[in-house]
């Protein structure tokens, strides 16, 4: 874990920005930071496979399979989203400066987002139905049953 990474960095990223502060602090333990020097290809050797990768510092040049070339800066809207998840395939990448990449396991992130969305849906539904079950759902969510540890290693982990 790199000391420069904190909850504010995670809170600015998608889809992570929807997480509560407690959930963000929990996720910090499962993040990995990679520092890459200028002029390198940070995505060689299947680096991105199975990971959501975010540019949190520096600049990258990306060349896509559709012929487009994009310069991505860490403070841009593009950098708020995982690299390569919504665009055509990245053919080449080159760091234009020293960069810092934040890496999160795709499976863990998917499970955390899914459980959080499910919980929010249930709470909203209960408010609309005027039921008293909202407190029970909140207790369940705060119990740790759906913690990042359980979602990555416990009964809710895949494979």
CORJO-V7583 format. One record per backbone hydrogen bond with DSSP energy under -1.0 kcal/mol. CO is the residue of the C=O (numbers start at 1). NH is the residue of the N-H. Records with the same first field share a line. If there is no record, write none. Layout:
BEGIN
CO: NH ; NH
END
This chain:
BEGIN
2: 5
6: 10
7: 11
10: 13
13: 17
15: 18
16: 19
20: 24
21: 25
22: 26
23: 27
24: 28
27: 30
28: 31
32: 103
34: 101
36: 99
37: 40
40: 95
41: 44
46: 49
48: 51
50: 106
52: 104
53: 83
54: 102
57: 100
58: 74
59: 96 ; 97
60: 72
61: 94
62: 70
63: 91 ; 92
64: 67
68: 64
70: 62
72: 60
73: 76
77: 80
78: 81
80: 14
82: 85
89: 65
92: 63
94: 61
95: 39
99: 36
100: 56 ; 57
101: 34
102: 54
103: 32
104: 52
105: 109
106: 110
107: 111
108: 112
109: 113
110: 114
111: 115
112: 116
113: 117
114: 118
115: 119
116: 120
117: 121
118: 122
119: 123
120: 124
121: 125
122: 126
123: 127
124: 128
125: 129
126: 131
133: 137
134: 138
135: 139
136: 140
137: 141
138: 142
144: 147
147: 151
148: 152
149: 153
154: 157
END
